[in-house]
Amino acid sequence: MLNNFAELKEFWHAELLGEDKKFSWLKILRRVNRSNPHNCLFWLRLSQYLYNKKNRTVKSWGKRINKSLVRKFGVEITLGAEIDKGLWLGHPTAIVVFSGLRMGKNCSIRQCTTIGSSRPGSKGISIGDSVSIGANSCIIGDDLRIGNNVNIGAMSFVNKDIPDNSVYITHKENSIRPK
């Protein structure tokens, strides 16, 4: 992913402006300065682009930018994660994604979401295209596959495969008992 500057520019165009609008550096910079989600996505994509370079110095710049995203937003999307074009971060706060993730196009991740492996050395998690992950969700497991066009409800715990065109909800039961 993001091997050349033209691809990086395409990602910024799709995620920050929308593909239906004409590309403009001025519009990109305005969006980045005015919106936390756009600011986070801009720097995330730049860090991924720099990290994929062979030059050690440039690679370290990518790592440094990624660390600053953790400090500023609490967003820890590791640089080994493969996230395709069209990512949307609703509120970039407390999002943790491990390096073995492969995510398709036009996906959204909301605040306080964790996507990770239950053991080191796992093959990873594969998430299809057009997947929406609700707030406070947790996707933990080894070799999981989440299909295309899936909606994962808020506060869901996912530890098994989800087929295409599905809605996944973790049922929770609240009860109030007298003391």
C-alpha atoms as one frame of an Amber mdcrd trajectory, in Angstrom:
protein
   0.000   0.000   0.000   1.009   3.605  -0.565   4.163   2.909  -2.517   4.279
   6.178  -4.440   3.152   9.769  -3.970   0.376   9.484  -6.578  -1.294   6.757
  -4.479  -0.947   8.881  -1.338  -2.582  11.789  -3.146  -5.460   9.489  -4.260
  -6.010   8.372  -0.664  -6.069  11.981   0.562  -8.443  12.930  -2.251 -10.876
  10.123  -1.413 -10.714  10.428   2.376 -10.383  14.164   2.926 -12.276  15.732
   0.026 -14.374  12.986  -1.523 -13.741  11.565  -4.962 -16.632  13.540  -6.467
 -14.842  16.850  -5.763 -11.922  18.338  -7.652  -8.544  17.926  -5.938  -7.064
  21.058  -4.417  -4.137  21.350  -2.027  -5.744  24.404  -0.455  -8.960  22.490
   0.285  -6.947  19.594   1.732  -5.049  21.918   4.076  -8.257  23.661   5.171
  -9.925  20.348   6.003  -6.859  19.156   7.893  -6.725  22.339   9.969 -10.464
  22.479  10.729 -11.327  18.871  11.499  -9.746  16.370  13.911 -10.813  13.281
  11.886  -9.316  14.751   8.712  -6.183  15.867  10.544  -5.697  12.380  11.954
  -6.269  10.684   8.566  -3.874  13.063   6.796  -1.015  12.314   9.203  -1.847
   8.599   9.393  -1.599   8.220   5.616   1.589  10.286   5.482   3.180   8.119
   8.193   2.182   4.933   6.312   3.655   6.325   3.098   6.952   7.283   4.760
   7.157   3.972   6.640   6.975   2.028   3.348  10.112   3.729   2.016  13.433
   1.847   2.045  15.452   4.735   3.451  15.915   4.238   7.218  15.742   7.954
   7.957  12.484   8.425   6.067  11.078   5.279   7.698  11.926   6.724  11.130
  10.040   9.937  10.223   6.974   7.774   9.556   7.366   6.093  12.950   7.732
   9.472  14.647   4.573  10.837  13.003   2.699   7.690  14.036   3.825   8.117
  17.647   2.600  11.704  17.619  -0.845  10.465  16.540  -0.905   8.323  19.674
  -0.037  11.314  21.837  -2.384  13.794  20.148  -5.451  11.656  19.388  -4.947
   8.368  21.213  -5.081   6.616  17.840  -2.635   3.726  17.642  -2.948   2.240
  14.171   0.301   0.342  13.778   2.221   0.920  10.596   2.039  -2.700   9.429
  -1.779  -2.566   9.121  -3.004  -2.592   5.507  -5.997  -0.264   5.260  -7.357
   0.458   1.804  -8.724   3.739   0.473 -11.826   5.324   1.984 -11.136   4.972
   5.718 -13.370   7.113   7.923 -12.646   7.775  11.595 -15.757   9.213  13.242
 -14.068  10.538  16.351 -10.358   9.715  16.388 -10.088   8.831  20.054  -8.825
   5.608  21.670  -8.618   3.565  18.467  -6.135   0.682  18.588  -5.384  -1.454
  15.523  -2.675  -4.115  15.373  -0.281  -4.651  12.485  -1.874  -7.853  11.156
  -5.051  -6.132   9.952  -6.065  -6.158   6.278  -9.032  -3.818   5.769 -10.894
  -3.194   2.512 -12.245  -0.029   0.928 -14.718   2.455   2.381 -14.660   1.285
   5.984 -15.428   3.278   9.100 -14.085   2.933  12.612 -15.657   4.827  15.492
 -14.148   5.888  18.807 -12.864   3.523  21.488 -12.449   0.565  19.125  -9.837
  -2.164  19.466  -8.873  -4.525  16.664  -6.210  -7.002  17.661  -4.867 -10.501
  17.924  -5.266 -12.734  20.923  -1.734 -14.096  20.573   1.548 -12.905  19.073
   2.429 -14.235  15.634  -1.194 -14.561  14.495  -1.953 -14.574  10.759  -4.163
 -11.557  11.208  -7.676 -10.260  10.756  -9.237  -9.642   7.361 -12.028  -7.079
   7.067 -13.860  -6.674   3.752 -15.142  -3.620   1.909 -17.812  -1.239   3.269
 -17.625  -2.370   6.887 -18.880  -0.086   9.650 -17.538  -0.689  13.157 -19.525
   0.876  15.988 -18.178   2.749  18.989 -16.600   0.818  21.880 -16.314  -2.352
  19.804 -13.667  -4.985  20.274 -12.530  -7.343  17.507 -10.102  -9.842  18.979
  -9.012 -13.148  17.536  -6.710 -15.119  15.313  -7.331 -15.550  11.596 -10.738
 -13.835  11.651 -12.580 -12.889   8.484 -15.245 -10.202   8.424 -17.063 -10.071
   5.094 -18.150  -7.224   2.855 -21.040  -4.880   3.729 -21.053  -5.731   7.434
 -22.327  -3.468  10.210 -20.910  -4.144  13.659 -23.046  -2.555  16.365 -21.779
  -0.362  19.153 -20.237  -2.111  22.167 -19.900  -5.402  20.272 -17.362  -8.095
  21.006 -16.322 -10.018  17.890 -14.283 -13.210  18.186 -15.596 -15.244  15.245
 -16.010 -14.872  11.492 -18.868 -12.742  10.136 -20.289 -13.525   6.653 -20.970
 -10.927   3.940 -24.015  -8.642   4.157 -24.566  -9.096   7.886 -25.337  -7.070
  10.973 -23.459  -8.162  14.099 -24.764  -7.162  17.511 -23.663  -8.369  20.925
 -26.753  -8.609  23.107 -26.310  -7.077  26.508 -28.729  -7.337  29.377 -29.019
  -4.704  32.041 -30.614  -5.404  35.374 -31.163  -3.378  38.495 -31.414  -5.287
  41.751 -32.232  -3.940  45.166 -29.462  -4.043  47.741
